[in-house]
Amino acid sequence: MDTTLFGPALAALVASATVFAIWVATRKRTAAQTIGRAQDEASRLLRDAERNAETLRKEAELTAKERAHALLQNSEQQTRKRRQELESVERQLARKTEELTEHDRKAKQTDTTLRDAHQSLLATRVRTYDLLGPAEAMGHRLSGLFSLEMWGGATFDSSMRFLHEDPWQRLRRLRKRVPNICFQMLLRASNAVGYTSYPDNVVHEFVLEAARQGIDVFRIFDSLNCVENMQVAVDAVLESGAVCEPAICYTGDILDPGRPKYNLDYYVQIAKRLEEMGAHILGIKDMAGLCKPPAAFELVRILRQEVSIPIHFHTHDTSGINAATLLRAAEAGVDIVDGAVASLSGQTSQPNLNSLVEALRHTPRDTELDSEALNDCSHYWETVRSYYLPFDNGPRAGSAGVYQHEIPGGQYTNLQQQAAAMGLTHRWREVERMYAGVNQLLGDIVKVTPSSKVVGDLTLFLLVKGMTPEDVLALPDDHDIAFPDSVVEMLAGSLGTPPGGWPPRLQRIVLRGRKPLEGRPGADLPPADFESVREELAAELQREASDDECLSYVLYPKVFKDFERARQRYSDVSVLPTPTFFYGMKVGEEIGIDIEAGKRLIVRFLTVGEPHPDGTRTVFFEFNGQPRQVTVRDSSLQVETPTQPKADAGNPNHIGAPTPGLVTGLFVQPGGKVERNDKLLSLEAMKMQSTIYAPRDGTVSEVLIEPGSQVDAKDLLLVLK
């Protein structure tokens, strides 16, 4: 092809291609340059970002350090401030602790004059009239006392039975006079203030009512040291908000290796269990005064190591050295001890409170009680004690014999009264020896009400019957001896079980085929129906019964009924002066009777007329200056009564009285058929109940007594055929 024709065009085309190639190349270079610049910019930005990030990181680190440093400085300042405040508080606490420690080292005192002292010395016969005498002054002048022990124990029963007084009224009257000192009572755990086990709801309601009426501290114990028997009472006290002081009852001698049953570990284990139950204070109840001074020191020393609650020590001065027991206990660190004012102290009562206070004066355990106030109280009771001379028959001096017979201080004079009622006054030394023998017969038990009462009942029973402990163990299983009800019930398990159980042979002889209880006695007792009790009592009283009257009735049905009849017949005799109550008035004597605040009656006794044919006399007197007269029966007049025949010991048909006493129940009539072990009648002598059972099958041919008859030992009661 002739290219000449295309030369210019081709050249132009080539030129254009060259220009395009150059443009493309230029564009490539430009793009490359742009990319390069972008990359450079990106690199620069990245480097800037990295530099900025590094700067920010460094700034952040610096800021954090500064902030942390600032916070640290502030924290150190706050810490220093808190430390200074803490050191100030610690200094104040140290001073307060020192003050409290110094105060805590002071031995605190419980005054037992209003309860255990007179129970132990005067057979629980002291009247509310005399208790009220010094009460208000005690509240003012002896407010440093830890407590006044003034209720419970035997006083509940005795005030109704012997003094015709309402125990609840005593509590209320004393509480009104002494509002500022803790009132303390003695509670027999599941036995409340009685001699048998009561349903749980009775114990519970009794505790709550006592707390409502003024009891602040409950000392709770079980007569056999059965901790399980104390649980219901402890729970009730804790519920009431009062101070709970369960106690271990001390017997034996922890320092005697020959008597290991009641060693130190025995008491430590009980104490630990009581603390676990919720006790506020641990009581040590040395009811017979058996804890000798060295034993007291060791017991308290070890217990302080084993339990963390305060310890309260109670003892009796029967041996004459128990003030030393309390001083050694104080030396070992005991927190509270019991004492009685001087004129009602010593013997079977508590150690002398007045002397204890002075013995600790100017020592680290100084009580800081007012000795002059205590001495004034003692002067008062020295006079009042003379009113109770017929009951003041305890030992006149301390005796080491207590370490052999082990009769509790609170039982001693009461047991003497029982012995006197059975004609055994002249055989008192035999009573002491028999008491020790009966204790061993029962297996060496803890002896405190009601278990101590059982030991006493069996002691008097055996002496009246002319039997020994060995004679009891020699009885055949089918014997016909009617042991006191209290003995039968205790060996049946109604009070619980002692360590190691009851002696099997004795238990079999006394129960005569009866199966003993198992477990806690109160657990299987049906609850008391208080609504039914209230209705029954309202019918008896012809008015609505109060809560405390219902409780008194449930605890002591017969005693309360007798008390209420006496109150309806004679009104409230607690307002009478004590000499008048016990001994009557002399001709020409004038007395004032305060029946209520601001209302006093003036009575002047003029004379007594001659006896009337019906055995009555006319009594002439003035009442607020006005002449009056009243006709009363004279029980001192001699009445001829037929002599009660005696049972012939050789006649198997004769049923005789095992002991003196009052016939309280008759369960058969002439002509009635009986089977062996059927109940025939019941006797009571100074709180000791006995049930007479048929010795064999037969028919009642003659009944020589009736309810209310007073009989002597061996009197003929029934004749069988």
C-alpha positions in Angstrom: 0.0 0.0 0.0 1.3 3.4 -0.8 1.6 5.0 2.5 2.4 8.4 1.2 -1.3 9.1 0.9 -1.7 8.5 4.6 1.4 10.1 5.9 0.0 13.3 7.3 -2.9 11.5 8.9 -0.7 8.8 10.2 1.7 11.3 11.5 -1.1 13.1 13.2 -2.4 9.8 14.6 1.1 8.9 15.8 1.5 12.3 17.2 -1.9 12.0 18.9 -0.9 8.6 20.3 2.4 10.0 21.4 0.6 12.9 23.0 -1.9 10.4 24.7 0.9 8.2 25.9 2.6 11.2 27.3 -0.7 12.3 28.9 -1.2 8.8 30.3 2.4 8.8 31.6 1.8 12.2 33.0 -1.4 11.2 34.6 0.4 8.1 36.0 3.1 10.3 37.4 0.6 12.7 38.7 -1.4 9.9 40.3 1.8 8.4 41.6 2.8 11.7 43.0 -0.7 12.2 44.5 -0.6 8.7 46.0 2.9 9.4 47.3 1.8 12.7 48.7 -1.3 11.0 50.2 0.9 8.3 51.6 3.3 10.9 52.9 0.3 12.8 54.4 -1.0 9.6 55.9 2.3 8.8 57.3 2.6 12.3 58.6 -0.9 12.1 60.1 -0.1 8.7 61.5 3.1 10.0 63.0 1.2 13.0 64.4 -1.4 10.7 65.7 1.2 8.6 67.3 2.9 11.6 68.7 -0.4 12.9 70.0 -1.3 9.5 71.4 2.0 9.4 73.2 1.5 12.9 74.4 -2.0 12.0 75.6 -0.8 8.8 77.2 2.0 10.7 79.0 -0.5 13.4 80.0 -3.0 10.7 81.1 -0.3 8.9 83.1 0.7 12.2 84.7 -2.9 13.1 85.4 -3.6 9.6 86.9 -0.5 9.8 89.0 -1.3 13.3 90.2 -4.9 12.3 90.9 -3.8 9.1 92.7 -1.2 11.1 94.6 -3.9 13.6 95.5 -6.2 10.9 96.6 -3.4 9.2 98.5 -2.6 12.4 100.3 -6.3 12.9 101.1 -6.6 9.3 102.2 -3.5 9.6 104.4 -5.0 12.7 105.9 -8.3 11.0 106.6 -6.5 8.0 108.0 -4.5 10.2 110.3 -7.7 11.9 111.4 -9.4 8.5 111.9 -6.4 7.2 113.8 -6.5 10.2 116.0 -10.2 9.8 116.6 -9.7 6.0 117.2 -6.9 6.7 119.6 -9.1 9.2 121.5 -11.9 6.6 121.7 -9.4 3.9 122.8 -8.2 6.2 125.5 -11.7 6.9 126.6 -12.6 3.2 126.4 -9.5 2.3 128.4 -10.5 4.7 131.1 -14.1 3.5 131.1 -12.9 -0.2 131.1 -10.7 0.6 134.0 -13.6 2.2 135.8 -15.9 -0.8 134.9 -13.2 -3.3 135.9 -12.8 -1.5 139.2 -16.6 -1.5 139.6 -16.8 -5.1 138.5 -14.3 -6.2 141.0 -16.5 -5.0 143.8 -18.3 -8.0 145.3 -22.0 -7.6 144.8 -24.4 -8.8 147.5 -27.8 -10.4 147.7 -29.7 -10.0 151.0 -31.7 -13.2 151.8 -33.3 -11.8 155.0 -36.7 -11.5 153.5 -36.8 -15.2 152.3 -34.2 -17.8 152.9 -32.9 -16.5 156.2 -36.2 -16.8 158.0 -37.1 -20.0 156.1 -33.9 -21.5 157.5 -34.1 -20.2 161.0 -37.8 -19.7 161.8 -39.5 -22.5 159.8 -40.8 -20.1 157.1 -43.2 -18.5 159.6 -42.2 -14.8 159.2 -45.2 -12.7 158.3 -45.6 -10.0 155.6 -46.4 -7.5 158.4 -42.8 -7.8 159.7 -41.2 -8.0 156.2 -42.8 -4.6 155.3 -41.4 -2.9 158.4 -37.9 -2.2 157.2 -38.6 -2.4 153.5 -38.9 1.2 152.6 -35.7 2.1 154.5 -33.8 -0.7 152.7 -34.9 0.8 149.4 -33.4 4.2 150.4 -30.3 3.1 152.3 -29.3 -0.2 150.7 -29.8 0.5 147.0 -26.3 -0.8 146.3 -27.5 -4.4 146.9 -27.6 -6.6 143.8 -30.9 -8.0 144.9 -33.3 -8.9 147.7 -34.2 -12.5 147.8 -37.8 -12.3 149.1 -40.1 -14.8 147.4 -40.4 -18.4 146.3 -39.2 -21.5 147.9 -41.3 -22.7 150.8 -42.7 -19.2 151.5 -45.4 -19.6 148.8 -46.9 -22.7 150.4 -46.3 -21.7 154.1 -47.8 -18.2 153.7 -51.1 -19.7 152.8 -50.9 -22.9 154.9 -49.7 -21.5 158.2 -50.0 -17.7 158.0 -53.3 -17.3 156.1 -51.7 -14.9 153.8 -51.7 -14.4 150.0 -48.1 -14.9 148.7 -48.9 -12.7 145.7 -50.1 -9.9 147.9 -46.8 -10.1 149.8 -44.9 -9.6 146.5 -47.1 -6.6 145.5 -46.8 -4.9 148.9 -43.1 -5.3 149.1 -42.7 -4.2 145.4 -44.5 -1.0 146.3 -42.2 -0.3 149.2 -39.0 -1.2 147.3 -39.2 -0.1 143.7 -35.5 0.4 143.1 -33.8 -2.9 144.1 -34.0 -6.1 142.1 -36.4 -8.7 143.6 -35.2 -12.3 143.4 -37.1 -15.5 143.8 -36.2 -19.2 144.1 -37.9 -21.3 141.5 -37.9 -25.1 141.6 -37.8 -25.5 137.8 -40.5 -28.0 136.8 -41.7 -28.1 140.4 -42.4 -24.3 140.4 -42.9 -23.6 144.1 -44.4 -27.0 144.8 -43.3 -30.5 145.6 -44.1 -32.3 142.4 -43.8 -31.8 138.7 -46.4 -29.6 137.0 -47.5 -29.3 133.4 -45.2 -27.1 131.3 -47.9 -24.5 130.8 -48.3 -24.1 134.5 -44.6 -23.4 135.0 -44.7 -21.0 132.0 -47.7 -19.0 133.2 -46.4 -18.9 136.8 -43.1 -17.4 135.6 -44.8 -14.8 133.5 -47.2 -13.8 136.2 -44.4 -13.6 138.8 -42.4 -11.3 136.4 -45.4 -9.1 135.8 -46.0 -8.7 139.5 -42.4 -7.7 140.3 -39.8 -10.5 140.2 -36.6 -9.4 138.4 -34.2 -12.3 139.0 -35.2 -16.0 138.9 -32.8 -18.4 140.5 -33.8 -21.7 138.9 -32.7 -25.1 140.2 -33.7 -28.8 139.8 -33.7 -30.9 142.9 -31.7 -33.7 141.2 -29.6 -31.4 138.9 -31.5 -32.6 135.9 -30.8 -29.9 133.3 -33.6 -31.0 131.1 -36.1 -30.3 133.8 -35.0 -26.7 133.9 -35.5 -25.9 130.2 -39.2 -24.9 130.4 -38.5 -22.5 133.3 -35.4 -21.1 131.7 -37.3 -20.4 128.4 -40.2 -18.8 130.3 -37.8 -16.5 132.2 -36.0 -15.5 129.0 -39.4 -14.8 127.4 -40.5 -12.6 130.4 -37.4 -10.4 130.0 -36.3 -11.0 133.6 -32.8 -12.1 134.6 -32.3 -15.8 134.3 -30.1 -17.5 136.9 -30.1 -21.3 136.7 -28.1 -22.9 139.4 -26.1 -26.0 140.0 -26.9 -27.6 143.3 -23.7 -28.5 145.2 -23.4 -31.7 147.3 -20.6 -33.9 148.3 -17.0 -32.6 148.3 -15.1 -31.9 145.1 -11.8 -32.3 147.0 -12.7 -35.8 148.3 -11.2 -38.4 145.9 -13.3 -41.0 147.7 -16.5 -39.5 146.6 -16.1 -39.2 142.8 -19.8 -39.0 141.9 -19.9 -35.3 142.4 -16.5 -34.2 141.3 -15.4 -30.9 139.7 -16.0 -32.1 136.2 -19.6 -33.0 137.1 -20.3 -29.3 138.0 -18.4 -27.9 135.1 -20.4 -29.9 132.6 -23.7 -28.7 134.1 -22.5 -25.1 134.1 -21.6 -25.3 130.4 -25.0 -26.7 129.6 -26.8 -23.9 131.6 -24.8 -21.2 129.8 -25.7 -22.8 126.4 -29.4 -22.7 127.5 -29.2 -18.9 127.7 -28.4 -18.2 131.3 -27.6 -14.6 132.2 -26.0 -15.6 135.5 -24.7 -19.0 136.8 -25.9 -19.8 140.3 -24.0 -22.1 142.8 -26.6 -23.3 145.3 -24.8 -24.8 148.3 -28.1 -25.6 150.1 -26.6 -27.5 153.0 -23.4 -25.4 153.4 -21.2 -28.4 152.4 -18.8 -26.4 150.2 -15.7 -25.8 152.3 -13.5 -22.7 151.8 -10.8 -24.5 149.7 -13.4 -26.2 147.6 -15.2 -22.9 147.0 -12.0 -21.3 145.7 -11.3 -24.1 143.3 -14.9 -24.4 142.1 -15.2 -20.7 141.3 -11.7 -20.5 139.8 -12.4 -23.3 137.4 -15.9 -22.2 136.5 -14.6 -18.7 135.7 -12.3 -20.3 133.1 -15.1 -22.5 131.7 -18.0 -20.1 131.4 -18.2 -16.4 130.4 -21.3 -15.4 132.5 -21.3 -13.9 136.1 -21.3 -16.4 139.0 -23.6 -16.0 142.0 -22.7 -18.0 145.2 -25.3 -19.1 147.8 -24.5 -21.1 150.9 -25.7 -21.8 154.5 -23.6 -21.3 157.6 -24.6 -24.5 159.4 -21.0 -25.5 159.9 -20.1 -22.0 161.3 -17.3 -21.4 158.7 -19.2 -20.5 155.6 -18.3 -16.8 155.7 -14.8 -18.1 154.9 -16.3 -20.0 152.0 -17.7 -16.8 150.6 -14.5 -14.9 151.2 -12.5 -17.5 149.3 -15.1 -17.5 146.5 -14.6 -13.7 146.4 -10.8 -14.2 146.2 -11.4 -16.6 143.2 -13.4 -13.9 141.4 -17.1 -14.7 142.2 -19.4 -11.9 141.2 -22.2 -12.0 143.7 -22.6 -13.7 147.1 -25.6 -14.2 149.4 -25.8 -13.1 153.0 -28.3 -12.2 155.7 -28.4 -9.3 158.1 -26.6 -10.0 161.3 -29.5 -10.9 163.6 -31.0 -13.4 161.1 -27.6 -14.8 159.9 -25.5 -17.8 160.9 -26.7 -21.2 162.1 -28.7 -22.7 159.2 -29.2 -19.3 157.6 -26.7 -17.5 155.4 -23.4 -16.0 156.6 -23.5 -12.6 158.3 -23.9 -9.9 155.6 -22.9 -7.1 157.9 -19.6 -8.8 158.7 -18.9 -9.8 155.1 -19.3 -6.1 154.0 -16.8 -5.0 156.6 -14.4 -7.9 155.8 -14.2 -6.6 152.2 -14.0 -3.0 153.2 -10.9 -1.1 151.8 -10.1 -4.0 149.5 -10.4 -4.3 145.7 -13.7 -6.1 146.3 -15.2 -3.5 148.6 -19.0 -3.7 148.4 -19.5 0.0 149.4 -22.7 -0.9 151.2 -23.7 1.2 154.2 -22.8 -0.7 157.4 -24.8 1.6 159.6 -27.9 0.9 157.5 -27.2 -2.9 157.8 -26.8 -2.6 161.5 -30.1 -0.7 161.8 -31.8 -3.5 159.9 -30.2 -6.0 162.3 -31.5 -4.1 165.3 -35.0 -4.3 163.8 -34.8 -8.0 163.2 -33.3 -8.7 166.6 -36.5 -7.5 168.2 -38.9 -9.1 165.6 -37.1 -12.4 165.9 -38.3 -12.7 169.5 -41.9 -12.9 168.3 -41.1 -16.2 166.6 -39.5 -18.1 169.5 -41.7 -21.2 169.2 -40.2 -21.7 165.7 -36.7 -20.6 166.6 -35.4 -24.1 167.4 -32.4 -24.5 165.1 -28.9 -25.3 166.2 -27.4 -22.7 168.6 -23.9 -23.0 167.2 -22.2 -24.1 164.0 -21.6 -27.9 163.8 -19.4 -30.1 161.6 -22.2 -32.6 161.8 -23.7 -31.1 158.7 -20.9 -32.8 156.7 -22.4 -36.1 157.8 -26.1 -35.6 157.8 -26.2 -33.1 154.9 -29.6 -31.6 155.8 -30.2 -28.4 153.8 -30.3 -25.2 155.8 -33.7 -24.3 154.5 -35.1 -27.7 155.6 -33.6 -28.0 159.0 -36.1 -26.1 161.2 -39.0 -27.2 159.0 -38.0 -30.9 159.5 -37.8 -30.2 163.2 -41.4 -29.0 163.1 -42.4 -32.2 161.3 -40.5 -34.3 163.8 -42.2 -32.5 166.7 -45.7 -33.2 165.1 -44.8 -36.9 165.1 -43.5 -36.9 168.6 -39.9 -37.2 167.7 -38.5 -34.0 169.2 -36.5 -35.9 171.8 -35.0 -38.1 169.1 -33.5 -35.4 166.9 -30.0 -36.8 166.8 -31.6 -40.1 165.5 -33.3 -38.0 162.9 -30.0 -36.6 161.7 -28.4 -40.0 161.6 -31.4 -41.6 159.8 -31.4 -38.8 157.3 -27.8 -39.6 156.3 -28.7 -43.3 156.1 -31.8 -42.7 153.9 -29.6 -40.6 151.6 -27.3 -43.5 151.1 -30.3 -45.9 150.7 -31.5 -43.6 147.8 -28.1 -43.7 146.2 -26.5 -40.5 147.5 -28.6 -37.9 145.8 -28.7 -34.2 145.5 -30.9 -33.0 148.4 -32.9 -29.8 148.0 -36.6 -29.3 147.8 -38.4 -31.3 146.8 -35.9 -34.2 146.8 -34.8 -33.3 150.3 -38.4 -33.4 151.5 -38.7 -36.9 150.3 -35.5 -37.9 152.2 -37.1 -36.2 155.3 -40.4 -37.9 154.8 -38.8 -41.4 154.6 -36.6 -40.6 157.5 -39.5 -39.8 159.8 -41.5 -42.6 158.4 -38.8 -45.2 159.2 -38.3 -43.8 162.7 -42.0 -44.0 163.5 -42.2 -47.5 162.1 -39.1 -48.6 164.0 -37.4 -49.6 160.7 -33.9 -49.1 159.4 -32.7 -48.7 155.8 -31.5 -52.3 155.9 -35.0 -53.4 156.9 -36.4 -51.7 153.8 -34.0 -53.6 151.5 -34.9 -56.8 153.2 -38.6 -56.4 152.4 -40.2 -58.9 150.0 -41.6 -57.7 146.7 -45.2 -58.4 148.0 -44.9 -56.5 151.2 -47.8 -54.3 152.5 -45.8 -51.3 153.8 -47.4 -48.0 152.8 -44.5 -45.7 152.1 -45.1 -42.0 152.0 -46.6 -40.8 148.6 -43.6 -38.5 148.1 -41.2 -41.5 148.3 -43.3 -43.6 145.9 -43.6 -40.7 143.4 -39.9 -39.8 143.4 -38.8 -43.4 142.8 -41.4 -43.6 140.0 -39.5 -40.8 138.3 -41.9 -37.9 139.0 -38.9 -35.6 139.9 -36.5 -37.0 137.2 -33.6 -39.3 137.5 -30.3 -38.8 139.5 -26.9 -39.5 138.0 -26.7 -43.3 137.6 -30.4 -43.8 138.2 -32.2 -45.1 141.3 -31.0 -48.2 143.1 -32.9 -51.0 141.3 -33.7 -53.1 144.4 -35.1 -50.2 146.4 -37.1 -49.0 143.4 -38.7 -52.4 142.9 -39.6 -52.6 146.6 -41.2 -49.2 146.9 -43.1 -49.3 143.5 -44.5 -52.8 144.1 -44.9 -53.5 140.4 -45.6 -50.0 139.3 -43.7 -49.1 136.1 -41.4 -46.0 136.5 -41.7 -43.0 134.2 -39.3 -42.5 131.4 -37.9 -39.1 130.2 -38.7 -35.7 131.5 -41.6 -35.8 134.0 -43.4 -32.7 132.8 -43.3 -33.7 129.1 -46.2 -36.2 129.4 -48.4 -34.2 131.7 -51.5 -32.8 130.1 -51.7 -29.0 130.0 -53.7 -27.3 132.7 -57.0 -26.0 131.4 -56.9 -22.5 133.0 -60.4 -21.6 131.6 -61.9 -24.5 133.4 -59.9 -23.8 136.5 -61.2 -20.2 136.4 -64.8 -21.3 136.2 -64.4 -23.9 138.9 -62.7 -21.4 141.2 -65.3 -18.7 140.5 -68.0 -21.1 141.7 -65.9 -21.8 144.8 -65.2 -18.1 145.6 -68.6 -16.8 144.5 -66.7 -14.1 142.5 -64.4 -13.9 139.5 -61.0 -15.5 140.2 -57.8 -13.5 139.3 -54.9 -15.0 137.3 -52.7 -15.4 140.4 -55.5 -17.1 142.3 -55.9 -19.6 139.5 -52.2 -20.3 139.6 -52.3 -20.7 143.4 -55.2 -23.1 143.1 -53.5 -25.2 140.4 -50.3 -25.4 142.4 -52.0 -26.1 145.8 -55.7 -27.0 145.4 -56.4 -28.0 149.0 -54.1 -25.4 150.6 -55.6 -22.6 148.6 -59.2 -23.7 149.4 -58.4 -23.8 153.1 -56.7 -20.4 152.9 -59.7 -18.9 151.1 -62.1 -20.3 153.7 -60.0 -18.8 156.4 -59.9 -15.5 154.6 -63.7 -15.5 154.2 -64.1 -16.3 157.9 -61.5 -14.0 159.4 -60.8 -11.5 156.5 -57.2 -10.3 155.9 -55.3 -11.3 159.0 -52.0 -10.2 157.6 -52.7 -6.6 158.9 -52.6 -7.8 162.5 -49.4 -7.2 164.6 -47.4 -10.4 164.9 -47.7 -10.9 168.7 -51.5 -10.6 168.4 -51.6 -13.1 165.5 -49.7 -15.7 167.3 -50.5 -15.2 171.0 -53.7 -13.1 171.1 -54.3 -10.0 173.2 -53.9 -9.6 177.0 -56.7 -8.2 179.1 -56.4 -4.4 178.9 -54.2 -4.4 175.9 -54.9 -1.9 173.0 -53.6 -2.2 169.5 -53.9 -0.3 166.2 -54.7 -2.1 163.0 -54.0 -0.3 159.7 -56.5 -1.9 157.3 -55.6 0.5 154.5 -53.7 3.7 153.9 -55.0 6.3 156.3 -57.5 4.0 158.0 -56.6 2.7 161.4 -58.8 0.7 163.8 -58.2 0.9 167.5 -59.1 -2.3 169.4 -59.0 -2.7 173.2 -59.5 -6.1 174.8 -61.5 -5.8 178.0 -62.3 -9.3 179.3 -63.7 -12.8 178.6 -67.0 -14.1 180.1 -67.5 -17.5 181.8 -68.0 -20.6 179.6 -71.5 -21.2 178.2 -73.0 -24.7 178.3 -72.4 -25.1 174.5 -68.6 -24.5 174.9 -68.6 -20.8 173.9 -67.6 -17.6 175.7 -68.5 -13.9 175.3 -65.5 -11.7 174.5 -65.8 -8.0 175.5 -63.8 -5.3 173.8 -63.8 -1.7 172.5 -63.7 -0.9 168.9 -62.6 2.7 168.1 -63.8 3.5 171.7 -67.2 1.9 171.3 -68.0 -1.2 173.5 -68.6 -4.4 171.6 -69.0 -8.1 172.4 -68.9 -11.3 170.4 -69.5 -14.9 171.2 -66.8 -17.4 170.1 -66.1 -21.0 170.7 -63.4 -21.7 173.2 -61.2 -24.5 171.8 -59.3 -24.7 175.1 -62.2 -26.2 176.9 -61.8 -29.9 177.6 -64.2 -32.1 175.6 -64.6 -35.8 176.5 -63.8 -37.9 173.4 -63.7 -41.7 173.2 -60.2 -43.1 173.1 -59.1 -44.4 169.7 -58.3 -48.1 169.9 -54.9 -49.3 168.7 -54.4 -51.7 165.9 -53.2 -55.2 166.9 -50.0 -55.9 165.0 -50.7 -59.6 165.1 -54.2 -59.2 163.6 -54.0 -59.1 159.7 -57.5 -57.6 159.6 -56.5 -54.5 161.4 -55.4 -51.4 159.4 -53.4 -49.1 161.6 -52.0 -45.6 161.1 -48.4 -45.7 160.1 -47.7 -42.2 161.4 -49.6 -39.5 163.3 -51.6 -37.3 161.0 -54.9 -35.9 159.8 -57.2 -38.1 157.7 -57.6 -36.2 154.5 -59.4 -38.8 152.4 -61.5 -41.9 152.9 -62.1 -44.1 149.8 -64.1 -47.0 151.3 -67.3 -47.6 153.3 -68.3 -50.4 155.6 -69.4 -53.4 153.5 -67.4 -52.4 150.5 -65.2 -55.0 148.8 -61.5 -54.2 148.2 -58.7 -55.8 146.3 -55.0 -55.8 147.2 -53.4 -52.4 146.7 -56.8 -50.6 146.5 -56.7 -47.2 148.2 -58.3 -47.1 151.6 -57.5 -43.6 153.0 -55.0 -40.8 153.0 -53.1 -39.1 155.8 -51.3 -35.8 156.0 -48.8 -34.7 158.7 -47.0 -31.4 158.2 -46.9 -31.6 154.4 -46.1 -35.4 154.4 -48.8 -37.3 152.5 -49.3 -41.0 152.9 -51.8 -43.3 151.2 -52.9 -46.5 153.0 -53.6 -49.4 150.6 -55.4 -52.7 151.2 -52.9 -55.4 152.1 -55.1 -58.1 150.7 -58.5 -58.8 149.1 -61.4 -58.6 151.5 -64.4 -56.7 152.7 -64.4 -53.5 154.9 -66.2 -54.5 158.1 -65.6 -51.4 160.2 -64.5 -47.8 159.6 -63.3 -46.0 162.8 -62.3 -42.7 161.3 -63.7 -40.0 159.0 -62.1 -37.2 156.9 -60.7 -34.6 159.4 -60.0 -37.1 162.1 -56.7 -36.6 163.9 -54.9 -39.9 164.6 -51.8 -41.1 166.3 -49.4 -43.8 165.1 -50.8 -47.3 165.4 -54.4 -46.1 165.9 -56.9 -48.5 164.5 -58.4 -47.0 161.3 -60.2 -49.9 159.5 -61.0 -53.5 160.0 -61.2 -56.0 157.1 -62.7 -59.4 157.0 
